[in-house]
């Protein structure tokens, strides 16, 4: 599948490719014909490849309380910081860098309602720059999971990417885990901020896929009861082992 956000660019590049092909057939010298045909075919192939939009299905055990990667790419940093914007407290940030060869369609990391959605114009530092999340063009989304846990995720433009597109709006129908919501064109970064209560499974250097790679899990009442039950059962299990040994 091809991402709908790329239709205009693909049409323009296809038109240029046709013009180059026609020009290549008109000239006699292979010194010009070869490069022109290569540029026409290569350019069209690249934009078709860049705007690919593969179907993604989150793991079944992540649909309710899982947090999936919001973007394809590599985890370049996991850091602790304070977020005054939406989480309003300590957070752990997972930064994912997207190269021009990665799928650039973005997906909602967890189910819930969008309570904050804002676009911020800005600079175009390289996506891995430490200040990119604060100074670059970006969109910011705050999502509240049904348990009350808040997540914040950001589409961040890079030095090449100059166009952010998204479908998220504040309020409305709750979003499903892994739902498609937008794209950042031609190289970018995605930041995901979670509260300390979230159990993280991500590692720096890890290659992730949007909608399918599980980055963490949100604590639920069921998981809390399980932990309490295990803690209560532990002393009895120890007593049973001592009795058996004696």
N, C-alpha and C positions, 0 to 999 in steps of 0.2 A: 504494500500500500504506500501511497505518496501522501505526505502531510499537506493538508489543504492550504496551510500558510505559505507553501512554496509554489502554488500554481502560477502566480504572476511572474515570479523570477524565472521559473522553468519556461514559461511562454516566451519571455524576452530572450533568454539564452537560446531557445530553440530557433527563434527568428534569426538571431545573429549567426547561429550554426548553419542555417540554410543559406544565408548571404555569403558566408565564408566558403561553403561547399560550391555554390554557384561561381564564385570568383576563382576557386581552385580549378574548376572544370574549364573556365574561360582562358586562363593562362596556360602557356605551353611548357614553361620551364618547371621541371620537377623541384628545382631549388626553392621555388615558391609554393608549388602545389602541395608538396608533402607537409610542410609546417602548417599550412592553412587547413588542410584536412585533419591533421592531428589536433589542432586547436579547436576545431569545430566539434569533433567527436569527443575529445577529452573534456571540454568544457561542459557539454550536455551530459555526459556520463557522470561528472562530478556532482552537478546540482541534483540530478536524479538520485544519486547515492546519498547525498547529504540529507535530502528531504524524505528519506524512507521513513515509514511509520509502521513498524511491525506490531502485530497483536501481542499483548502481554497479559498474562493471567497471574495474579498474586497467588502464593501458596495458600492452601485452604486453611492452615492453622494461623495465618496472618491476617485474615479478613476481619476479625473482630477486634483484636487488641495488638496486632502487629504494626510495626513501622517499616515501610518498604522504602527503598531508594527513590527519591523524586527525580533522579536523572541518571543517565548512563555516564560512565567515566571512571576516574580514579580518585579515591579518598586521599587528598593531599595533606589534610590536617584535621586533628581532633583536639580541641582546646576547651578549657574552662573559661567562662567569662560571665559578666553580669549583663542581663538584657533588660533595659528599662522600657523598651518599646511595647512588648506584649506579654512576655512571661513575667516581667516585673520582679526579677530576682536572679539568683544564680542559674546558669545554664551550661550545657555542654554543646559545643558547635562542631558539626561535621561538615567539612568543606569538600565538595566534589568538583574536580576540574574536568571539563568536556573539551576534548580536542576536536578539530574540524572533521575527523573521521568517525566520531561517535554519533549515535542517534541523538538528536537534539529535542525530541518530543519529551515534555515534562509530565510527571504524574503526581497526583496527590499522595502524600506519604502515609496517611491514615484516615480512617473514616471519621466524619464529624462535620460540624458547621463552621463556615468561615465567618469569623467575628471581626477580622481586620483585613482590609485589602487596600493597598496604596502603591501608586507608581511614583518613583522619584527620579527625575532627570539628574545627570551627573557627568563625571569624567569617564574616560575610557582607558584606565590603567590596565596592564596585563592582568588576566583573570586570577593569577596566583599571587598577585601583590598583596601584602598584609592589609593594606588600606582599601582594597577593592570593594569589600563589603560595605564600607562606610562612604566612599567617595564616588564609586561608579554608578552609572545608570542602572536602576534595579527596580524590581517590584517586590513587595513584602506582603506575606499572607499569614495571618494568625488563625489557627484552627483549634477548636475545642472538641476533644473526644467526648463521647457520651459519659465517660467516667469523670469528666471534669478536667482531665489533664490537658494542658495547652502545648501546642507545637507552633514554632515559627519557621517558615521556609522562605527563601529569597532567590529569585532569578536575578543573576548579576551579569551584566554585559561585560565583555572583555575588550581588548584593544581592537579586535576585528569586528566582533559582533556589535551591531548598531541598531538592532531591532528586537524588542521584547514584545511578545504577544501572549495574551492569556484570556481565559474565560471565567475566572473566579470573580465573584462579587460577594459583598457582605450579606449575610442572612440567606434566606431561601432554603431549598431542600438540602439536607445533609449529603455530603459527598461520600462516595465509596472508596475504600482503600485501592490505590492503583489507578484511579480514574484519570483519563487524559485531560490536561487543563491548559496546555500552551506550549510555547517553543521560544528559544533564544537562538538567533541565527548566527552561524559561522563562528563557533568557538565561544565558550562562556564558562560560568561557574554557578553552582547551586549550593547554598548554605542551608543547613537544617539545624535548628536549635531546639533542644529538649531539656526538660527539668531534670535535676539529679535523680528523681525517683524512677526514671525510665531505665530499664535494663538494656545496656548497649551491647551489640554484637559486632560492631564495625571495628576495623583496624586501619591504621594509616598504611597506604600503599595498596589497599584492597581495590580490585576492579569490580564495579557494581553495575547492575542493570536496572533501569527504572521499572518499578512495578513488580519486580520479581525477587530482588535481593533483599532479604530481611536485615535491617540495621539495628532493630531493637524491639522491645516489647513494653507495652504500657501496663502498669500494675492495675489489677482488677480486684473486686471484692472476692472473687473465687480464688485468685492466686494468694490473696491475703489469708483466707481461711485455710488454704492448703499449707501455707508456711506455719500458721499457728498450730495446726494439727500435727505437723512434723515436729515442731518444737515441744509440744506436749507429750508426744509419743516417745521422744528421745530418751528421757529418764527411765521409762518403763522398759525400753529395749535394752538399756544398759544393765538394769537390774536382772532382766531375763538372761543376759549373757553371763553375768556373774554367778547366778544360780546354777546355770548349766555347767559352768566351769568347776564349781565346787562339787 
